[in-house]
Amino acid sequence: MYVSCRRLKPGGGGVNAAIYNAAGEDLQRATKECADTLRPGSSVAVPLPSTSPLHQREGVTHIIHVLGPNMNPMRPDCLKNDYTKGSKILHEAYTSLFENFVAIVQSCMGK
């Protein structure tokens, strides 16, 4: 079975671009240290360096990158209306996201 991965990089639009812009180049470097790509349905927690403007201004300590299913035919690896597969990938993405979130909270609480 072929599973594609997508590069973690700044750009695009919307929330992704806004987060990278707010966090500065520190996020891009930190992300590359943790992971270069993600497969659909997975996530990665990236510790945000204290030198990042987003960390300094807002106190943000981590960014969780998550990749859900692609239903857009204008983008690579579209699921072509396979909502059964899309729902499974979306479930995996949310599960991975919340597992990373819980791990971050537990580490901050010293558990």
KAQUILIN-V663952 format. One record per residue. N is the residue number from 1. PHI is phi in degrees with one decimal (* if undefined). Layout:
N,PHI
N,PHI
//
This chain:
1,*
2,-91.1
3,-120.0
4,-82.2
5,-125.6
6,-117.2
7,-68.1
8,-92.3
9,-153.3
10,-70.9
11,114.3
12,72.3
13,-146.9
14,62.5
15,-64.3
16,-55.7
17,-63.7
18,-63.8
19,-67.3
20,-61.3
21,-64.1
22,-70.0
23,-84.6
24,77.2
25,-65.2
26,-58.2
27,-65.3
28,-61.2
29,-64.6
30,-64.5
31,-64.5
32,-61.4
33,-70.0
34,-90.6
35,-167.9
36,-101.3
37,-137.7
38,-131.8
39,-94.7
40,-55.6
41,94.3
42,-122.2
43,-147.8
44,-143.2
45,-93.0
46,-115.3
47,-65.2
48,-88.4
49,-58.6
50,-65.2
51,-81.9
52,-68.4
53,-58.2
54,-68.3
55,-67.8
56,-67.5
57,-79.2
58,-112.3
59,77.6
60,-71.8
61,-104.3
62,-144.2
63,-120.4
64,-106.6
65,-85.4
66,-138.1
67,-124.3
68,-92.8
69,-72.7
70,-106.5
71,-109.3
72,-91.3
73,-66.6
74,-86.1
75,-117.4
76,-63.9
77,61.1
78,-65.0
79,-81.3
80,50.1
81,64.0
82,-84.7
83,-73.0
84,-66.1
85,-66.6
86,-60.7
87,-65.0
88,-63.5
89,-65.4
90,-64.1
91,-60.0
92,-61.5
93,-64.4
94,-65.6
95,-60.3
96,-62.8
97,-57.7
98,-71.6
99,-63.4
100,-65.0
101,-60.8
102,-61.7
103,-61.5
104,-65.6
105,-61.1
106,-62.5
107,-67.9
108,-70.9
109,-90.9
110,80.1
111,-93.3
//
